[in-house]
Amino acid sequence: MATQLKFSCVKLSMGNYKKVECVDLETSVGRNVVYKMNELVDFVNSESFKEGDVLENIAKFHADFIKIHPFRDGNGRTVRLLTNYLLVLHGYPMVNIPVEAKKKYFKCLDYANAKSEQSFAQTQGNKDFYDLVHAIQGERTEENKYRPLAALFEECFIKKNCGKIISEILDYKNKGDNQHCLYADQISLSY
């Protein structure tokens, strides 16, 4: 069973915090989490995942994982790690959302998981974002609501030394005599 939650955003106004209505999102609760997670895993393992636009399918996985919210804490960190795993597995570079893109990242997630266009575009910032996306891709549909997140991933790909960093992390046991951990100075970040 899915529960509809009306999220409130806290906004700084004249030095005071004020609650405002925000995006109407759907999230899973109770036993539905197991069912929804099984559906999500089945989707990732399906042929349609590999045959479709893989980057958009990874964005769908990412947004749906956040919507399901299977853990009490750490859902964002977990899904970003799993997203990078899927990206690398399918031949894409890893993604890192920089601090300056964080607002856009949350807007993309809200856009993907909003119950409707109207519930998303309630604030001026969301309306501006919606208008921009609508101008680029047209009406928000089940098929295209993940495109802004996929496009953000593409903008935030780590373009240099991604494979080398992963290789050095995974190959730490071969770095010296009986070394049991990898030290920061052993990862080459030179470009």
ZICOR-V712924 format. One record per pair of residues at least 24 apart in sequence whose ideal C-beta (glycine too) atoms are under 7 Angstrom apart, sorted by the first residue. I is the first residue (numbers start at 1). GAP is how many residues later the second one is. D is the distance in whole Angstrom. If there is no record, write none. Layout:
I_GAP_D / I_GAP_D
This chain:
1_29_7 / 1_31_5 / 2_24_5 / 2_26_6 / 2_30_6 / 3_24_6 / 3_26_5 / 4_111_7 / 20_103_7 / 21_101_6 / 22_100_7 / 22_101_7 / 23_87_5 / 23_91_5 / 23_96_6 / 23_97_5 / 23_103_7 / 24_90_7 / 24_91_5 / 24_95_4 / 25_42_7 / 25_88_5 / 25_89_6 / 25_90_7 / 26_41_6 / 26_87_7 / 26_89_6 / 27_40_6 / 27_42_5 / 28_40_5 / 28_41_7 / 33_35_6 / 33_37_5 / 36_32_5 / 37_31_6 / 37_33_6 / 40_24_6 / 40_25_6 / 40_28_7 / 54_36_5 / 55_37_7 / 55_95_5 / 55_98_7 / 55_99_7 / 56_90_5 / 56_91_6 / 56_94_5 / 58_25_6 / 58_28_5 / 58_29_6 / 59_87_4 / 59_90_4 / 59_91_4 / 59_94_6 / 60_86_5 / 61_25_7 / 62_87_6 / 63_46_6 / 63_49_4 / 63_50_6 / 63_83_6 / 63_86_6 / 66_43_6 / 66_47_7 / 67_46_5 / 88_78_7 / 92_65_7 / 93_64_4 / 93_65_5 / 93_66_6 / 93_69_5 / 94_64_5 / 94_68_5 / 95_58_5 / 95_61_5 / 95_62_6 / 95_63_7 / 96_60_6 / 96_62_5 / 97_59_5 / 98_58_7 / 101_51_7 / 101_55_6 / 104_48_6 / 105_47_6 / 108_40_4 / 108_41_4 / 108_44_5 / 109_40_7 / 111_34_6 / 111_37_6 / 112_33_5 / 112_34_5 / 112_37_6 / 160_31_5 / 161_28_7 / 161_30_7 / 164_24_7
